Amino acid sequence: MDDQLPNQSGVQVPLVNSFFRWNLSALTATFVDKSLEMALHYGLGVDELVATPIGMTVGSIIAFFLGRNWTFMSKDNKISNQGFKFLIIAIGNLTLNWLLIWFLRDYIGMEDYYLMSPIAGVVVGLLYSFPMQRYFVYK
C-alpha cells in the first residue's frame, strides 16, 4: 500500500504527506521562478517565451534539492542519478509549461502573463510534475 512507511519506491514519506510537502516545496520554487520571470518580462522587457525557461531553470534547481532532502526524503540513491532523472522531468515540465503558455497566448488570446504563467504551472505541476517526481525521480 502506498501510504505505508517506508515503501518500495525509496520515498520515505507517505503519499498524502509527500503531496502536502510537494505543494509547499512547489510554492517555494514557484515563487522564485515566477518572481524572476516577471522581473525579466515586466522589468527588462524579455519576451514571455524567453523569460519562462530562465525562471523555470532556477526554480527547478530549488525544487530538486527540496524534493530530495525534505519533500520525499529520498537520499538513498546517488544525487547524480536523481539529478539526471530530475533533469529529464524538468525538460518535460519546461516543454509542457512553454507549450501551454504559447497556446494560451497565441490561440486563446490571453494577454496577461501574470495569469498565463501560474495557470500553466499549476496544471503541469499537478498532472505531471508531482507524479513523475514521486514515482520516477525519487523512487
PLY file of the C-alpha trace (Angstrom):
ply
format ascii 1.0
element vertex 139
property float x
property float y
property float z
element edge 138
property int vertex1
property int vertex2
end_header
0.00 0.00 0.00
1.35 3.42 -0.97
0.64 5.08 2.38
2.93 2.75 4.36
6.36 3.85 5.52
8.91 3.09 4.12
7.71 1.93 0.73
9.46 0.11 -2.07
9.88 3.28 -4.10
12.61 4.64 -1.81
10.41 7.59 -0.92
10.41 7.86 2.85
7.23 9.93 3.16
3.65 8.61 2.76
1.70 9.73 -0.31
-0.57 12.28 1.37
2.29 13.79 3.37
4.56 13.94 0.33
1.80 15.62 -1.68
1.42 18.26 1.06
5.19 18.73 1.26
5.47 18.81 -2.54
2.92 21.64 -2.65
4.92 23.65 -0.10
8.15 22.97 -1.98
6.47 23.81 -5.27
5.18 27.09 -3.84
8.69 28.00 -2.72
10.32 27.09 -6.03
7.47 28.68 -7.98
7.73 31.92 -6.03
11.38 32.22 -7.06
10.64 31.04 -10.60
7.73 33.41 -11.22
9.40 36.35 -9.48
12.37 36.01 -11.79
10.13 35.54 -14.85
8.08 38.64 -14.01
11.19 40.72 -13.33
12.67 39.65 -16.66
9.45 40.19 -18.61
7.94 43.27 -16.98
11.15 44.81 -15.64
13.54 44.16 -18.50
11.13 43.60 -21.41
12.21 39.99 -22.05
9.64 38.00 -24.09
7.48 35.54 -22.12
8.82 32.61 -24.11
12.38 33.53 -23.11
11.66 34.53 -19.50
9.81 31.26 -18.83
12.74 28.85 -19.28
15.13 31.12 -17.38
12.84 31.33 -14.36
11.99 27.65 -14.53
15.65 26.66 -14.53
16.30 28.48 -11.27
13.04 27.19 -9.76
13.88 23.63 -10.83
17.20 23.67 -9.02
15.44 24.74 -5.82
12.70 22.13 -6.37
15.24 19.33 -6.84
17.03 19.91 -3.56
13.78 20.43 -1.63
12.38 17.25 -3.17
15.41 15.14 -2.35
16.00 16.43 1.16
12.54 17.25 2.50
9.54 16.51 0.27
10.32 12.85 -0.42
13.31 12.40 1.92
14.87 10.14 -0.67
18.62 10.26 -0.22
19.26 6.53 -0.72
20.11 6.90 -4.41
23.08 8.83 -5.71
22.42 12.51 -6.22
23.73 12.20 -9.79
21.14 9.50 -10.63
18.30 11.53 -9.15
19.65 14.71 -10.72
19.68 13.11 -14.17
16.12 11.81 -13.75
15.03 15.20 -12.43
16.60 16.89 -15.46
14.54 14.68 -17.76
11.37 15.59 -15.85
12.35 19.28 -15.73
12.77 19.34 -19.52
9.31 17.80 -19.87
7.95 20.29 -17.34
9.53 23.21 -19.18
8.23 21.95 -22.52
4.68 21.48 -21.24
4.66 24.89 -19.49
6.11 26.62 -22.56
3.56 24.96 -24.86
0.67 25.84 -22.57
1.78 29.49 -22.32
2.21 29.61 -26.09
-1.27 28.09 -26.55
-2.89 30.47 -24.06
-1.20 33.49 -25.63
-1.32 32.68 -29.34
-4.52 30.61 -29.63
-6.72 31.66 -26.73
-5.60 35.29 -26.93
-4.74 35.64 -23.26
-2.50 38.67 -22.80
-1.84 38.74 -19.07
1.35 36.85 -18.29
0.55 37.21 -14.58
-2.37 34.85 -15.30
-0.89 32.60 -18.02
2.21 31.56 -16.14
0.53 30.39 -12.91
-2.23 28.59 -14.83
0.37 26.65 -16.79
2.41 25.95 -13.67
-0.50 24.57 -11.65
-1.86 22.38 -14.46
1.52 20.91 -15.35
2.58 20.60 -11.72
-0.41 18.61 -10.55
-0.83 16.42 -13.62
2.82 15.82 -14.50
5.47 17.02 -12.05
4.28 15.52 -8.76
3.60 12.01 -10.09
6.82 11.93 -12.10
8.92 13.10 -9.17
7.39 10.67 -6.70
7.34 7.59 -8.92
10.34 8.19 -11.20
12.91 10.61 -9.78
12.81 9.76 -6.09
11.70 6.11 -6.25
0 1
1 2
2 3
3 4
4 5
5 6
6 7
7 8
8 9
9 10
10 11
11 12
12 13
13 14
14 15
15 16
16 17
17 18
18 19
19 20
20 21
21 22
22 23
23 24
24 25
25 26
26 27
27 28
28 29
29 30
30 31
31 32
32 33
33 34
34 35
35 36
36 37
37 38
38 39
39 40
40 41
41 42
42 43
43 44
44 45
45 46
46 47
47 48
48 49
49 50
50 51
51 52
52 53
53 54
54 55
55 56
56 57
57 58
58 59
59 60
60 61
61 62
62 63
63 64
64 65
65 66
66 67
67 68
68 69
69 70
70 71
71 72
72 73
73 74
74 75
75 76
76 77
77 78
78 79
79 80
80 81
81 82
82 83
83 84
84 85
85 86
86 87
87 88
88 89
89 90
90 91
91 92
92 93
93 94
94 95
95 96
96 97
97 98
98 99
99 100
100 101
101 102
102 103
103 104
104 105
105 106
106 107
107 108
108 109
109 110
110 111
111 112
112 113
113 114
114 115
115 116
116 117
117 118
118 119
119 120
120 121
121 122
122 123
123 124
124 125
125 126
126 127
127 128
128 129
129 130
130 131
131 132
132 133
133 134
134 135
135 136
136 137
137 138
